[in-house]
Amino acid sequence: MANRHQSRESALEVLYAWHNAGQDDAMVPSLLAGRLALDERSSQDQTYLREAVYGVIEQVDEIDELIRGAVRGRSLKSIAHVEHNVLRLAIWEMLNRLEIPYKVIINEALELTRAYAGEPARGFINAVLDNLARKLRPDETMRRNP
């Protein structure tokens, strides 16, 4: 069975490198190839990895606008690149992968944050995603939080 958590780890790594390189789309295929070749990620869902990376890149302006609105008073430049890309990935999932419950998306984002950004960043990520879940998934959040 394909492992989506591993796919999200790889997607975050690709998006982080892409972001740090000035969002150079030409480097994405080689970044993906590098993540797909990792032995420790041999069970990752390769299709999901590609969909997530290219999906975030395709919708990056819309996603960043959502982040901008959710972090009132902060500029996107003040957000660490790892955190920024955790948010991008999670928001892409909230927008496009409606079969995945928002709580699963937030939990996965928090796990990635713990692994790549450290414990202090988790509160920020959780607050932003919880706020956006109410906006992006109102029916789902109302059913679960009456």
WOHU-V856916 format. One record per pair of residues at least 12 apart in sequence whose C-alpha atoms are under 10 Angstrom apart, sorted by the first residue. I is the first residue (numbers start at 0). J is the second residue. D is the distance in Angstrom with one decimal. If there is no record, write none. Layout:
# WOHU-V856916
<<I | J | D> <I | J | D>>
This chain:
# WOHU-V856916
<<0 | 42 | 7.2> <0 | 43 | 8.5> <0 | 44 | 8.3> <1 | 40 | 9.9> <1 | 41 | 8.9> <1 | 42 | 5.3> <1 | 43 | 5.2> <1 | 44 | 4.5> <1 | 45 | 7.9> <1 | 46 | 9.4> <1 | 47 | 9.2> <2 | 40 | 8.5> <2 | 41 | 8.9> <2 | 42 | 5.6> <2 | 43 | 4.4> <2 | 44 | 5.4> <2 | 45 | 8.9> <2 | 47 | 9.4> <3 | 42 | 8.8> <3 | 43 | 6.0> <3 | 44 | 5.6> <3 | 45 | 8.7> <3 | 46 | 9.8> <3 | 47 | 7.2> <3 | 48 | 8.0> <3 | 107 | 9.6> <4 | 40 | 9.8> <4 | 42 | 9.9> <4 | 43 | 7.5> <4 | 44 | 8.6> <4 | 48 | 9.8> <4 | 107 | 7.3> <4 | 108 | 9.8> <4 | 110 | 9.2> <4 | 111 | 8.8> <5 | 34 | 9.9> <5 | 39 | 9.0> <5 | 40 | 6.1> <5 | 41 | 8.8> <5 | 42 | 7.6> <5 | 43 | 5.1> <5 | 44 | 7.5> <5 | 45 | 9.4> <5 | 48 | 8.7> <6 | 34 | 9.0> <6 | 35 | 9.1> <6 | 40 | 7.9> <6 | 41 | 9.9> <6 | 42 | 8.8> <6 | 43 | 5.1> <6 | 44 | 5.6> <6 | 45 | 6.8> <6 | 46 | 8.8> <6 | 47 | 6.6> <6 | 48 | 4.9> <6 | 49 | 8.7> <6 | 51 | 8.6> <6 | 52 | 9.8> <7 | 43 | 8.7> <7 | 44 | 9.0> <7 | 47 | 8.3> <7 | 48 | 6.7> <7 | 51 | 7.9> <7 | 52 | 9.2> <7 | 85 | 9.1> <7 | 88 | 7.9> <7 | 89 | 9.3> <7 | 107 | 8.2> <7 | 108 | 8.7> <7 | 111 | 8.0> <8 | 34 | 9.3> <8 | 40 | 9.2> <8 | 43 | 9.3> <8 | 48 | 8.9> <8 | 85 | 9.5> <8 | 107 | 9.6> <8 | 108 | 9.7> <8 | 110 | 9.6> <8 | 111 | 6.8> <8 | 114 | 9.3> <8 | 115 | 9.1> <9 | 30 | 9.4> <9 | 31 | 8.0> <9 | 33 | 9.3> <9 | 34 | 5.8> <9 | 35 | 8.1> <9 | 37 | 9.5> <9 | 40 | 8.2> <9 | 43 | 8.6> <9 | 45 | 9.5> <9 | 48 | 7.0> <9 | 49 | 9.6> <9 | 51 | 9.9> <9 | 52 | 9.1> <10 | 30 | 9.6> <10 | 31 | 8.1> <10 | 34 | 8.3> <10 | 45 | 10.0> <10 | 47 | 9.0> <10 | 48 | 5.7> <10 | 49 | 7.8> <10 | 50 | 9.3> <10 | 51 | 6.6> <10 | 52 | 5.6> <10 | 53 | 9.4> <10 | 55 | 9.5> <10 | 84 | 9.2> <10 | 85 | 9.3> <10 | 88 | 7.8> <11 | 48 | 9.4> <11 | 51 | 9.3> <11 | 52 | 8.2> <11 | 81 | 7.8> <11 | 82 | 9.7> <11 | 83 | 9.9> <11 | 84 | 6.4> <11 | 85 | 6.5> <11 | 86 | 9.7> <11 | 87 | 9.0> <11 | 88 | 7.2> <11 | 108 | 9.9> <11 | 111 | 8.2> <11 | 115 | 9.2> <12 | 30 | 8.6> <12 | 31 | 9.2> <12 | 34 | 8.2> <12 | 52 | 9.8> <12 | 81 | 8.6> <12 | 84 | 8.8> <12 | 85 | 9.7> <12 | 115 | 9.3> <13 | 26 | 9.4> <13 | 27 | 7.2> <13 | 28 | 9.5> <13 | 29 | 9.5> <13 | 30 | 5.8> <13 | 31 | 6.5> <13 | 32 | 9.8> <13 | 33 | 9.0> <13 | 34 | 7.7> <13 | 48 | 9.5> <13 | 52 | 7.3> <13 | 84 | 9.5> <14 | 27 | 8.5> <14 | 30 | 9.0> <14 | 31 | 9.7> <14 | 51 | 9.5> <14 | 52 | 6.7> <14 | 53 | 9.4> <14 | 55 | 8.3> <14 | 56 | 8.2> <14 | 80 | 9.3> <14 | 81 | 8.8> <14 | 83 | 9.6> <14 | 84 | 6.3> <14 | 85 | 8.9> <14 | 87 | 8.9> <14 | 88 | 8.5> <15 | 80 | 6.5> <15 | 81 | 6.2> <15 | 82 | 9.3> <15 | 83 | 8.6> <15 | 84 | 6.2> <15 | 85 | 8.8> <16 | 30 | 7.9> <16 | 80 | 9.3> <16 | 81 | 9.6> <16 | 84 | 9.9> <17 | 30 | 8.2> <17 | 52 | 9.8> <17 | 56 | 9.2> <17 | 84 | 9.9> <18 | 56 | 9.8> <18 | 80 | 7.3> <18 | 81 | 9.3> <18 | 83 | 9.3> <18 | 84 | 8.1> <19 | 80 | 7.6> <19 | 81 | 9.8> <22 | 56 | 8.5> <22 | 59 | 9.9> <24 | 53 | 9.4> <24 | 56 | 8.1> <27 | 49 | 9.8> <27 | 52 | 8.4> <27 | 53 | 8.6> <27 | 56 | 9.6> <28 | 49 | 9.4> <28 | 53 | 9.9> <31 | 45 | 9.4> <31 | 48 | 8.3> <31 | 49 | 7.5> <31 | 52 | 8.5> <34 | 48 | 9.2> <35 | 48 | 8.8> <35 | 49 | 9.7> <51 | 87 | 9.8> <51 | 88 | 7.0> <51 | 89 | 9.5> <51 | 91 | 7.4> <51 | 92 | 7.7> <51 | 95 | 9.4> <51 | 96 | 9.7> <52 | 87 | 9.9> <52 | 88 | 8.0> <52 | 91 | 9.4> <54 | 87 | 10.0> <54 | 88 | 8.9> <54 | 91 | 7.0> <54 | 92 | 9.1> <54 | 95 | 8.6> <55 | 84 | 9.1> <55 | 87 | 6.6> <55 | 88 | 6.4> <55 | 89 | 9.4> <55 | 90 | 8.6> <55 | 91 | 5.9> <55 | 92 | 8.9> <55 | 95 | 10.0> <56 | 87 | 9.2> <56 | 88 | 9.8> <56 | 91 | 9.6> <57 | 91 | 9.9> <58 | 87 | 9.2> <58 | 90 | 10.0> <58 | 91 | 7.7> <58 | 94 | 9.9> <59 | 87 | 7.4> <59 | 88 | 9.7> <59 | 90 | 10.0> <59 | 91 | 8.7> <61 | 87 | 9.8> <61 | 90 | 9.9> <61 | 91 | 9.6> <62 | 86 | 8.6> <62 | 87 | 6.2> <62 | 88 | 9.0> <62 | 89 | 9.7> <62 | 90 | 6.6> <62 | 91 | 7.1> <62 | 94 | 9.1> <63 | 75 | 7.9> <63 | 83 | 8.7> <63 | 84 | 9.8> <63 | 86 | 9.0> <63 | 87 | 7.2> <63 | 90 | 9.3> <65 | 86 | 9.9> <65 | 87 | 9.3> <65 | 90 | 8.4> <65 | 127 | 9.8> <65 | 131 | 7.7> <65 | 134 | 9.7> <65 | 135 | 9.7> <66 | 83 | 8.5> <66 | 86 | 7.6> <66 | 87 | 8.0> <66 | 90 | 8.6> <66 | 127 | 7.6> <66 | 128 | 9.0> <66 | 131 | 8.3> <68 | 127 | 9.6> <68 | 131 | 9.2> <69 | 126 | 9.0> <69 | 127 | 5.9> <69 | 128 | 8.5> <69 | 129 | 9.8> <69 | 130 | 7.0> <69 | 131 | 6.9> <69 | 134 | 10.0> <70 | 123 | 9.2> <70 | 126 | 9.3> <70 | 127 | 6.9> <70 | 130 | 9.6> <78 | 120 | 10.0> <78 | 123 | 9.9> <79 | 116 | 8.6> <79 | 120 | 9.3> <80 | 116 | 9.4> <81 | 111 | 9.3> <81 | 112 | 7.8> <81 | 115 | 7.0> <81 | 116 | 6.4> <81 | 120 | 9.8> <82 | 108 | 9.3> <82 | 109 | 10.0> <82 | 111 | 9.2> <82 | 112 | 6.9> <82 | 115 | 8.5> <82 | 116 | 6.8> <82 | 117 | 9.8> <82 | 120 | 7.3> <82 | 121 | 8.9> <82 | 123 | 8.8> <82 | 124 | 7.2> <83 | 124 | 8.9> <84 | 108 | 9.8> <84 | 112 | 9.8> <85 | 105 | 9.9> <85 | 107 | 9.4> <85 | 108 | 6.0> <85 | 109 | 8.5> <85 | 110 | 9.9> <85 | 111 | 7.1> <85 | 112 | 6.9> <85 | 115 | 9.3> <85 | 116 | 9.4> <85 | 124 | 8.0> <86 | 105 | 9.3> <86 | 108 | 7.4> <86 | 109 | 9.8> <86 | 112 | 9.5> <86 | 124 | 6.9> <86 | 125 | 9.5> <86 | 127 | 8.1> <86 | 128 | 7.3> <87 | 108 | 9.8> <88 | 104 | 9.2> <88 | 108 | 8.0> <89 | 101 | 9.0> <89 | 103 | 9.8> <89 | 104 | 6.0> <89 | 105 | 6.9> <89 | 106 | 9.6> <89 | 107 | 8.1> <89 | 108 | 6.2> <89 | 109 | 9.7> <89 | 124 | 9.8> <89 | 128 | 7.7> <89 | 132 | 10.0> <90 | 104 | 8.5> <90 | 105 | 9.2> <90 | 108 | 9.7> <90 | 127 | 9.9> <90 | 128 | 7.6> <90 | 131 | 8.0> <90 | 132 | 8.5> <90 | 135 | 8.7> <91 | 104 | 9.8> <92 | 104 | 7.0> <92 | 105 | 9.7> <93 | 105 | 9.2> <93 | 128 | 9.3> <93 | 131 | 8.8> <93 | 132 | 7.4> <93 | 135 | 6.9> <93 | 136 | 7.4> <94 | 132 | 9.6> <94 | 135 | 6.9> <94 | 136 | 8.4> <97 | 136 | 8.7> <97 | 139 | 9.9> <100 | 136 | 9.3> <100 | 139 | 8.0> <100 | 140 | 9.5> <101 | 128 | 9.0> <101 | 129 | 8.8> <101 | 131 | 9.9> <101 | 132 | 6.7> <101 | 133 | 9.5> <101 | 135 | 9.4> <101 | 136 | 7.5> <101 | 139 | 7.8> <101 | 140 | 8.0> <102 | 128 | 9.6> <102 | 129 | 8.7> <102 | 132 | 8.7> <102 | 139 | 9.7> <102 | 140 | 9.0> <102 | 143 | 9.6> <104 | 128 | 8.9> <104 | 132 | 9.6> <105 | 124 | 8.4> <105 | 125 | 6.9> <105 | 126 | 9.8> <105 | 127 | 9.8> <105 | 128 | 6.5> <105 | 129 | 7.6> <105 | 132 | 8.8> <106 | 125 | 8.6> <106 | 128 | 10.0> <108 | 121 | 8.7> <108 | 124 | 7.6> <108 | 125 | 8.2> <108 | 128 | 8.8> <109 | 121 | 5.8> <109 | 122 | 8.7> <109 | 123 | 9.8> <109 | 124 | 7.0> <109 | 125 | 6.9> <109 | 128 | 9.7> <112 | 124 | 7.7> <112 | 125 | 9.6>>
